[in-house]
Amino acid sequence: MLSKNEIPKLKYNESGLIPVVCQNYITGKVLMQAFATEEALQASIDSGYAVYFSRSRNELWKKGETSGNRQKLIEIRVDCDNDSLLYLVIPEGPACHTGSESCYFNNIEFNPVDKPAIFELLPSLYEKIKSRKEQKPEGSYITSLFKKGQDKIIQKVGEEATETVIALKNNDKKEIVYEASDLLFHLLISLVDQNIKLEDIYDELLNRYK
């Protein structure tokens, strides 16, 4: 993290505040929006955890200090006008005071959002598969695979990989999309079964990023 002298010149408002958008580093989900002062920003940098400024209490707000729902700070980004910040964090609990993972859980009609945004899809699906493994609800296809065991799950990954290869050879877009989706779905089930996190895959892919 940067030292105080290395922080770029930011544009605070007349109250000495700068807006901060907080986003999950792993899933991309936008968690909340708050404000920071120069002191709060420095406290975030020094501690490695998100610190904001509470306008209602007129004091620094160490996120999770009482609830335990801290936000481990991975990276801070500055917008093109230097007048807002983006905190990329790994949350250690829900961001919202309601207990929701994100404060943005309603659509513009004030109805609950019932499906993940496209960039949240793989992590959300991974978590749903994980919950199926733990809770084993009756009538679930995923539950049935976990009950049949690792060999059956691996067999399904092999079958779907073969069918994807055949689809690719056939140059059939609709077939490729269907079979590739099947392959990704069963691969996620296998990763959950092997206790491999998506972060592990992301880290490996980042190592290959050039």
C-alpha positions in Angstrom: 0.0 0.0 0.0 1.0 3.6 -0.4 2.4 5.8 2.3 0.8 9.2 3.0 3.3 11.1 0.8 2.6 8.8 -2.1 -1.2 9.2 -2.2 -2.1 11.0 -5.4 -3.8 14.4 -5.2 -7.4 13.7 -4.8 -10.4 16.1 -5.1 -12.4 16.1 -1.8 -15.7 18.0 -1.6 -16.2 21.1 0.5 -16.7 18.9 3.6 -13.4 17.1 3.0 -15.1 13.9 1.8 -14.6 11.7 -1.3 -17.1 9.0 -2.3 -16.0 5.4 -2.2 -17.5 2.5 -4.0 -16.7 -0.9 -2.5 -16.6 -3.9 -4.7 -16.0 -7.6 -4.0 -12.5 -8.4 -5.5 -13.4 -12.0 -6.2 -17.0 -11.8 -7.6 -17.2 -8.3 -8.8 -20.4 -7.6 -6.8 -20.8 -4.0 -5.8 -21.2 -4.1 -2.0 -21.8 -0.5 -0.8 -21.1 3.2 -1.3 -19.7 5.4 1.5 -17.4 8.3 2.0 -13.8 8.8 3.2 -11.7 11.6 4.4 -8.0 11.9 3.9 -7.5 10.4 7.4 -9.9 7.5 6.7 -8.1 6.8 3.4 -4.7 6.7 5.2 -6.2 4.5 7.9 -7.4 2.1 5.2 -3.9 2.0 3.7 -2.1 1.6 7.0 -4.4 -1.2 8.3 -5.2 -3.1 5.1 -8.9 -2.9 5.9 -11.6 -0.5 4.7 -12.1 2.6 6.8 -14.7 5.1 6.0 -16.1 8.3 7.5 -19.5 8.2 9.1 -21.4 11.4 8.3 -24.1 10.7 10.8 -21.6 10.1 13.7 -19.0 12.6 12.3 -16.1 10.2 13.0 -14.0 7.5 11.3 -15.9 4.3 10.6 -13.8 1.2 10.7 -16.0 -1.2 8.8 -16.8 -4.3 10.9 -15.3 -3.0 14.1 -18.4 -4.0 16.1 -20.0 -6.5 13.7 -16.9 -8.3 12.7 -17.9 -7.8 9.0 -14.5 -6.3 8.0 -13.4 -5.7 4.4 -9.9 -6.8 3.6 -8.5 -4.2 1.2 -6.8 -5.6 -1.9 -6.5 -2.6 -4.1 -7.6 1.1 -4.3 -8.4 2.6 -7.7 -9.0 6.3 -8.5 -11.4 7.5 -11.2 -10.3 9.7 -14.1 -11.3 12.9 -12.4 -9.6 12.0 -9.1 -12.8 12.7 -7.2 -14.0 9.2 -6.3 -12.4 5.9 -5.2 -13.0 2.2 -5.7 -12.1 -0.2 -2.9 -11.6 -3.7 -4.1 -12.0 -5.9 -1.1 -12.5 -9.4 0.2 -15.4 -9.2 2.6 -15.4 -11.0 5.9 -19.2 -10.9 6.2 -22.2 -9.0 4.7 -21.7 -5.4 3.8 -25.2 -4.2 4.5 -26.7 -3.4 7.9 -29.7 -5.6 6.9 -27.4 -8.6 6.8 -27.4 -8.7 3.0 -24.2 -9.4 1.2 -24.6 -6.1 -0.8 -26.6 -2.9 -0.1 -27.8 -3.1 -3.7 -30.3 -6.0 -3.5 -33.4 -4.2 -5.0 -34.0 -3.1 -8.5 -35.4 0.3 -9.5 -38.9 -0.9 -8.8 -37.8 -1.7 -5.2 -38.2 -5.5 -5.8 -35.5 -8.0 -4.7 -33.1 -8.9 -7.5 -33.7 -12.6 -8.1 -30.7 -13.5 -10.2 -27.0 -12.6 -10.3 -25.5 -10.1 -12.8 -23.6 -11.8 -15.6 -20.2 -11.1 -14.1 -21.4 -12.6 -10.7 -22.7 -15.8 -12.4 -19.8 -18.3 -11.9 -19.1 -17.3 -8.2 -22.9 -17.4 -7.5 -23.3 -20.8 -9.1 -20.2 -22.1 -7.3 -21.8 -21.0 -3.9 -25.1 -22.6 -4.9 -23.4 -25.9 -5.7 -21.5 -25.6 -2.4 -24.7 -25.1 -0.5 -26.2 -28.2 -2.2 -23.2 -30.2 -1.1 -23.7 -29.1 2.5 -27.5 -29.2 2.8 -28.2 -32.0 0.3 -31.8 -31.0 -0.5 -34.0 -33.8 -1.9 -34.8 -33.8 -5.6 -31.7 -31.8 -6.5 -29.6 -33.1 -9.4 -26.4 -31.7 -7.7 -27.3 -33.5 -4.5 -27.7 -36.8 -6.4 -24.2 -36.4 -7.9 -22.6 -35.7 -4.5 -24.4 -38.8 -3.1 -23.0 -40.9 -5.9 -19.5 -39.8 -5.0 -16.3 -38.5 -6.6 -15.9 -41.1 -9.3 -19.4 -40.3 -10.7 -18.6 -36.6 -10.7 -15.3 -37.1 -12.5 -17.0 -39.4 -15.0 -19.6 -36.6 -15.8 -16.8 -34.1 -16.4 -15.2 -36.5 -18.8 -18.4 -37.1 -20.6 -19.2 -33.4 -21.0 -15.6 -32.7 -22.1 -16.0 -35.3 -24.9 -19.4 -34.0 -25.9 -17.9 -30.5 -26.1 -15.1 -31.7 -28.3 -17.6 -33.3 -30.6 -19.6 -30.1 -30.7 -16.5 -28.1 -31.6 -15.7 -30.5 -34.4 -19.3 -30.1 -35.7 -18.8 -26.3 -35.8 -22.4 -25.9 -34.5 -22.6 -22.8 -32.3 -25.9 -23.8 -30.6 -24.4 -27.2 -29.8 -21.1 -25.8 -28.6 -22.8 -23.3 -26.3 -25.0 -26.1 -24.8 -22.2 -28.6 -24.3 -19.6 -26.0 -23.1 -22.2 -24.9 -20.5 -22.7 -28.5 -19.4 -18.9 -28.9 -19.1 -18.5 -25.7 -17.0 -21.4 -26.7 -14.8 -20.0 -30.1 -14.0 -16.5 -28.8 -13.7 -17.7 -26.4 -11.0 -19.3 -29.4 -9.2 -16.0 -31.2 -9.3 -14.1 -28.1 -8.0 -16.5 -27.9 -5.0 -16.1 -31.7 -4.4 -12.3 -31.3 -4.4 -12.6 -28.2 -2.1 -10.9 -26.0 -4.7 -11.9 -22.4 -4.6 -12.6 -20.3 -7.7 -9.9 -17.9 -6.3 -7.4 -20.7 -6.8 -8.3 -20.9 -10.5 -8.3 -17.1 -10.8 -4.9 -16.8 -9.3 -3.5 -19.4 -11.7 -5.1 -17.6 -14.7 -3.7 -14.3 -13.4 -0.2 -15.9 -13.5 -0.8 -16.6 -17.2 -2.1 -13.1 -17.9 0.2 -11.2 -20.2 
